[in-house]
Amino acid sequence: MNWTDGGTGQIAVAGKSLEYATWGAAPGGAPTIVMLHEGLGCVALWRDFPQKVAEATGFGVFVFSRAGYGDSDLADLPRPLDYMTREAVDVLSHVLDQIGFQRGILLGHSDGASIAAIYAGSVVDHRVRGLVLMAPHFFTEEMGLSAIAEAKEAYDSGTLKAGLAKYHRDADNTFRGWNDSWLHPDFKEWDISEVIDYLRIPVLAIQGADDQYGTLAQIEEIEGRIYAPVDVAILENCKHAPHLEQQDATLSAVTEFTARLERLEMETVKTA
């Protein structure tokens, strides 16, 4: 792939063509932050956050749209109810290999945070040195499912569909792939909390105090189970998108976290 600052393109992974964008230095020139979007997100919906992260941290930043999102190939529907685990185990490792990932951080938002946590807790990959989890889901909550049901009503009325159509090749494929899975009766039993037990790298967990899709029980689950160092940032006047609603605070937390990881990395190198 041709990594350039502000560059875009497509990579072929697991039989799908996935859109991507890059900022800052390529792998090898600096550590890399790989960003994993939310359940209705894509490259474009990160807006200017990836560029600002690259500028503030000095890390390279790679973002991509999963199948069914943005300008990537469509997803095969219906999605299996363990689709986040499949994205982590069957797709993400190939994405990292494709971009020449050498060392860095997985930064995920919502579904993307769950995928990042599953990957770090299920796949042995020493290239991944840390996790930034924004509004992660480890289990379902009634209030979150109610908000997702409200999203279905907004989509069926046409208001949400019009907005999604601006950013996704096929808004129906994007929305149904996410919404139908979360509202499936069997999805109430979805719980990936066990992956936290296997995390052995530092974690930064960020959540809005007013998140409509998940309570602070999600963050408490990390704090109560993890064996690795964890930093927590609960942002006031913030709902489900900390990187957009409280961008300065989120950017500051991410920058401090990455700087601390780099100091630890350098200390390890000196004592080796």
Backbone hydrogen bonds, N-H to C=O, Kabsch-Sander energy under -0.5 kcal/mol:
donor,donor_aa,acceptor,acceptor_aa,energy
3,W,1,M,-0.9
4,T,2,N,-0.7
6,G,4,T,-0.6
6,G,22,T,-2.4
7,G,4,T,-2.3
7,G,22,T,-0.5
9,G,20,Y,-1.7
11,I,18,L,-2.4
13,V,11,I,-0.6
13,V,16,K,-3.0
16,K,13,V,-2.0
18,L,11,I,-3.3
18,L,16,K,-0.6
20,Y,9,G,-2.3
21,A,63,V,-2.4
22,T,7,G,-2.3
23,W,61,V,-2.3
28,G,30,A,-0.7
29,G,26,A,-2.3
30,A,26,A,-0.8
32,T,103,R,-2.3
33,I,60,G,-3.1
34,V,32,T,-0.6
34,V,105,I,-2.7
35,M,33,I,-0.6
35,M,62,F,-2.7
36,L,107,L,-2.6
37,H,35,M,-0.5
41,G,38,E,-1.3
46,W,42,C,-0.5
46,W,43,V,-1.4
47,R,44,A,-1.6
49,F,46,W,-1.7
52,K,48,D,-2.0
53,V,49,F,-2.4
54,A,50,P,-2.4
55,E,51,Q,-2.3
56,A,52,K,-2.3
57,T,53,V,-2.5
58,G,54,A,-2.0
60,G,31,P,-2.7
61,V,23,W,-2.7
62,F,33,I,-2.8
63,V,21,A,-2.5
64,F,35,M,-0.9
65,S,19,E,-2.0
66,R,64,F,-0.5
68,G,73,D,-3.0
69,Y,66,R,-1.9
72,S,69,Y,-2.4
73,D,17,S,-2.8
77,L,75,A,-0.6
83,Y,80,P,-1.5
86,R,82,D,-2.1
87,E,83,Y,-2.4
88,A,84,M,-2.0
89,V,85,T,-2.9
90,D,86,R,-2.5
91,V,86,R,-0.7
91,V,87,E,-0.9
92,L,87,E,-2.7
93,S,88,A,-0.7
94,H,91,V,-0.7
95,V,91,V,-1.9
96,L,92,L,-2.5
97,D,93,S,-1.9
98,Q,94,H,-2.5
99,I,95,V,-1.8
100,G,97,D,-1.2
101,F,96,L,-2.5
104,G,127,R,-2.1
105,I,32,T,-2.2
106,L,130,G,-1.8
107,L,34,V,-3.0
107,L,105,I,-0.6
108,G,106,L,-0.6
108,G,132,V,-2.5
109,H,36,L,-2.3
110,S,134,M,-3.0
112,G,109,H,-2.2
114,S,110,S,-2.0
115,I,111,D,-2.5
116,A,112,G,-2.3
117,A,113,A,-2.4
118,I,114,S,-2.6
119,Y,115,I,-2.5
120,A,116,A,-2.5
121,G,117,A,-2.0
122,S,118,I,-1.0
122,S,119,Y,-0.9
123,V,119,Y,-2.8
125,D,123,V,-1.0
128,V,125,D,-1.6
129,R,104,G,-3.3
129,R,127,R,-0.7
130,G,104,G,-0.8
131,L,202,P,-2.0
132,V,106,L,-2.6
133,L,131,L,-0.5
133,L,204,L,-3.0
134,M,108,G,-2.9
134,M,132,V,-0.6
135,A,133,L,-0.6
135,A,206,I,-3.2
137,H,110,S,-0.6
140,T,190,W,-1.1
145,L,141,E,-2.4
146,S,142,E,-2.2
147,A,143,M,-1.7
148,I,144,G,-1.9
149,A,145,L,-2.1
150,E,146,S,-1.9
151,A,147,A,-1.7
152,K,148,I,-1.6
153,E,149,A,-1.6
154,A,150,E,-2.2
155,Y,151,A,-2.3
156,D,152,K,-2.9
157,S,153,E,-1.6
158,G,155,Y,-1.2
159,T,154,A,-0.8
160,L,154,A,-1.6
162,A,158,G,-1.7
163,G,159,T,-1.1
164,L,160,L,-2.4
165,A,161,K,-2.3
166,K,163,G,-0.9
167,Y,164,L,-1.9
168,H,164,L,-1.7
169,R,70,G,-2.9
174,T,170,D,-2.2
175,F,171,A,-3.0
176,R,172,D,-2.7
177,G,173,N,-1.6
178,W,174,T,-1.2
179,N,175,F,-3.4
180,D,176,R,-1.6
181,S,176,R,-0.5
182,W,178,W,-2.1
183,L,179,N,-2.2
184,H,181,S,-1.1
187,F,184,H,-1.8
188,K,185,P,-0.9
189,E,186,D,-1.4
190,W,187,F,-2.0
192,I,138,F,-2.8
193,S,138,F,-0.7
195,V,192,I,-2.1
196,I,193,S,-1.7
197,D,193,S,-0.5
197,D,194,E,-1.2
198,Y,195,V,-1.4
199,L,196,I,-1.5
203,V,229,P,-2.1
204,L,131,L,-2.6
205,A,203,V,-0.5
205,A,231,D,-3.0
206,I,133,L,-2.7
206,I,204,L,-0.5
207,Q,233,A,-2.3
208,G,239,K,-0.6
209,A,235,L,-3.1
210,D,238,C,-2.8
211,D,208,G,-1.6
218,Q,215,T,-1.7
220,E,216,L,-2.6
221,E,217,A,-1.7
222,I,218,Q,-1.1
223,E,219,I,-2.3
224,G,220,E,-2.3
225,R,221,E,-1.0
225,R,222,I,-0.8
226,I,222,I,-2.5
227,Y,199,L,-0.6
231,D,203,V,-2.8
233,A,205,A,-2.8
235,L,207,Q,-2.4
235,L,233,A,-0.6
236,E,234,I,-0.5
244,L,241,A,-1.6
245,E,241,A,-3.1
246,Q,242,P,-1.8
247,Q,244,L,-0.5
250,T,246,Q,-2.4
251,L,247,Q,-3.2
252,S,248,D,-2.3
253,A,249,A,-2.1
254,V,250,T,-2.5
255,T,251,L,-2.5
256,E,252,S,-2.4
257,F,253,A,-2.0
258,T,254,V,-2.6
259,A,255,T,-2.2
260,R,256,E,-2.0
261,L,257,F,-2.2
262,E,258,T,-2.2
263,R,259,A,-2.0
264,L,260,R,-2.2
265,E,261,L,-2.3
266,M,262,E,-2.5
267,E,263,R,-2.2
268,T,264,L,-2.2
269,V,265,E,-2.1
270,K,266,M,-2.2
271,T,267,E,-1.8
272,A,268,T,-1.0
